């Protein structure tokens, strides 16, 4: 009997490269970016900062030069600009719209410019939509606001709008609004399976969140796997051009399930907590930073992601080159 020796295909770096099943490409990496009136480092996310408009343009140009596939913009308004409804989210002169215009001016169509379509950064209560007197989020009224926000983002230059609030019916409403206003070519990346995760903590520092309570009534229970597929299927039926699973690394089973049923590109978001844990462990010398970063992103692609949002997008694109 012939002895089977799989190790023969691991003998040298060249051999391992030859038989590698998954190859991450710079063009499938998307860099999340924060735009604010004033730039500042984010203490819980080493290497990440809030950019002012000039800094954002320079950072966008640098990321494009590295070869990233896209940029996802989040707006961080001044506290005085927040209100109960998040009205700066769809204001023509809102910080996110000005950021989108600045990035398009800097890089044009050299990369895909995406906009987060959600109200949490813009509201005084920190929720993703309009809050009723009893504390519930008003799904249908929020969807109307999301449509207005998507229109403002499209007018400011977004190639892609990305509704992330997990409101029922948000994709269909935004699609109808965009098409009715002549933005048929603007794509929708739906946060289809977004969980009420503990790994968003550093992000809330990044956007100076004022969240009161939690989002468990509209984001998914981390214990639910089938529900992620159901949510993705609903968004696909409503016309989503791409769907996303968030977080990524701790939800690879959901990601694989969604990838198996989706007939559009599937994205996954390696969130702030995932970033912070690797950076913290590497800073203490407990893990090798570059290997951990590459392995974590490779695992996300291996599970079925066509697109990965990661705060290491620019750096990793440089390594892959």
N, C-alpha and C positions, 0 to 999 in steps of 0.2 A: 504494500500500500504506500502510495506517494505521500510523504509528509507535507502538509500544507503550511507554508511559512509566509503569512501576510507581511512580516517584517522586511521581506525583500524589497517592498515598495516604499520603505522608509529609510533606506540606507544612506542617502546623501540629500543635501538641500535641493539639488537639481531633480532628483527622483521624486521628492515630495512635492515640488512645484508641478511636475509633469502630471501627477495623478490627483492633484487637489480638486475637490468637488465644488467648492465655493470660492469665488474670487470677488472680493469687494471692489467696486469701482468708485473713483472720486465723484463721478457724475451722478451716483445714486445717493449721495450724502447731502443733506440739507442742514444749513447752519441757522439755528434760532438766534435772533438778535433783538435787543431791547433798545428802544429809542425814547429819550426823555429830553426835557429842556436843558438839563445839566448832566454831564457825564459823571459816573462814579463807579468804582469797583464794587463787586458783590462779594461780601466776605465769605459767604457759605458756598460760593461757586468759584473756586480759584481759576483764574484765567478768563473769567467772563465779566463783562461790565455793561452798565447802561451807557449808551452813546448819546451825546448831543448830535445835532443834525450834521455838523461838519465831520465829527468823528465817525458817524454812521456811514457817511459816504466813503471815507477812507477805508473803513473796515470792510465795506461791501466790495470795494475795488480789490482789496487784498484777498478776500475770499474767492472772488471770481478768478483772480490770477492763479490761485492754488488749484482751481478746477472743480470747485464744489458744484453740485447740480442745482442748488436753489438756496434761497434765503427766506426764512420765515420771520416776519416782523411782528413784534408786540409793542404796543404803545403804553407808556408810563406817564400819565398826566400829573401835573402838580395837584396837591391835595385840594387846593381851592377850586380846581376845575372839575372835581368829582361831585356828583349829585346822586339822588336816589334812583334816577333812571339811566345814568351813564350816558347822558346826551352828547358828551364830547366824543363818544365812540363813533357817531355818524356826522359830526360837525365837519364842514369843509376845511376849517382851520385847526381841527384836532391834531394832536401830536402824531398819531399814527398815520393820518392822511398826509401830513407834511413829511413824515419819514418815508412813506412810500414814494412820494414825488421826488424826494431827494435821491433815493436809491435808483429809481428809473433814470433820473438825470445823469447819475454817475455811471451806471452799467448798462442802461438800455435793455436790449434783449439778449445780452450775453449770458445771463442766467435766468432762472425762473424766480420771479418775485412773488412771494406769498404773504398773505395777511391773515392774522388770527382774527376771526369774526366772533367776538364774545364781549360781554359787557363787564366782566368781573373787575378788570383793571380800572374801569371808569366810574364804578358805583361806590358810594360812601359805605354801603353795607358789605361790599365785596362779593356779592352773589352774581351769578351769570345771567340774571334777568331781573324783571320787575318783581318786587316782593310785596305780597298782599298784607293786609293788617294782621292776619292770623299767622304770618311767617312763611306761608307757602309761596313758591315762585309761580307766577302767572305764565304758564307755558305759551298760550296763544298770543298774548300781548307781546311777550318777549320775541316770538318768532317774527312779528311785524317789525320790531326794532332791528332784529338781525338782518332783515331784508334791506332796510334803510342803510344799515352799516355796510353791507356788502356792496350796495350801489355806490356809496361814498368811496369805498376802497377801490372799486373798479375804476371810478372816475379819476382817482389819484394815481392809477397806473398799475394796480395789482394784476398779475397774470392769473393768480389763483386766490380764491377766498376760501377760508377754512373755518367753518362753523364748529366751535368746540364746546358749546354749552350743553349738549345732550338734550335739547328740547325736541319733543316729538313733532315731526312734520317740518323741521327747519330746512332740510335740503330741498324739498319740493317748493316751498315758499320762496326760497332764495333763487332757485332756478327760474321760476316764473317771473320774479322781479327783474333779474338780470336780462332775461330774454325780452321782456316787455320794454326795457329801457335801451335796447340795442347793444347789450353786452353779451351776445351769444357766444363769443369766443373766450370769455372768462370761465375758467374751470372751477369746479368745486371739489375740494379735498375735505371729505366729511370725517370728523372725529367720530367714528361709528361705534367703537367699543372703548369707552373711556370710563375708567374705574375710579371710585372714591378712594384713592390711594393715599397712604402715608408718605409716599416718596415725592410729594410735591412741595415739601417744606421750603427748601432753598428758593424755589421759583417765587414763592410768596414774598420773600425778601426782595427778590429782583424787581417785582412789580409793585412794591410797597403796598401789599394787600391789606385791606381793612376788613377781612372776612369775619362775619359774626355768625357763629354756629358752624354748621358743616353743610356739605352738598350731597348727602346720602339719599335725598329724595329724588335727585335727578341724575347723578352719576351712579355707575353700576356697583353692586356688591362684589368685592373681590373674590367671594366664594363661588361666583356663578360663571360657568364656562359656556354652557349652551346659549345663555342670554347674549353673549358677545356675538355669536353667529346670527342670532335673530336680529339684533340691532343693525349689524352690517347688511343683512339681507334687506331690511326696510330702507336703508339709505341707498342701496343699489337700485331698488325699485323706484325710488323717488328721483333718480337721475344723477347720483353722485358719479363724478368722473374718476375719483380715487377715494379709497377708504383707509382709515387709520385705526390702529390699536395703540392705546396709551394706558399705562406705561408699557415699555417693551420687554425688558429683561426678565421680569417676574411674571410675564403673561405670554410666554412663548407658546404655550399650548393653545391659547385663544388665537394668537397670531397664525399658527399653523392651520387651525380650523377655518379662520376667515380666508386665508390664502387659498384653501382648497375649494371654496365656493365662489370666490370673486372672479369676475371676468374683466376686471379693471385693475390697474396697479394698486398694490397694497403697501401702505406706509406704516412705520412704527416709530414711536417717539421715545428715545432714551432720555428719561426725564431727569430733572435737576438732582433728585436724591440719588439716582444711580451714578450720576457724574460726581457728586460730592463724596460718596463713599469710596470710590476708586481713588480720587485725589487725596482724601484723608489717609487712606491706608498706604498709598505710595509715599506720601510725605513722611510717614513714620517708618518707612523702609520695610513694611510688612509684605508688600507685593511689588513686582516690577511693573512700573507704570505703563510703558508703551505696550508690553505684551498683554497686560490686562485690558487696556483700551481696545487693542486690535481683536482680542479674543471675544470681548463683549459685543462688539459690533458685528463680527463674523457670525456669532451665534444668532443674532437677530436676522441676518440675511439667510442663514441656514434654515431658520424656522419658516421662512417664506416671504420676508419683506423685500419688496422691490426698491423701496425708498426708506432711508433711515434718517430721522431728525436727531442730531447729536451735537452737543456743544463742542465736541472734538472734530467737527466736520473739516474745518480748514486744516488743522494740524494733521489729521489722518490723511487727507488728500495729498498733502506734501509727502508723507511717508510712502503712500502708494505710488506716487510718481517715481 
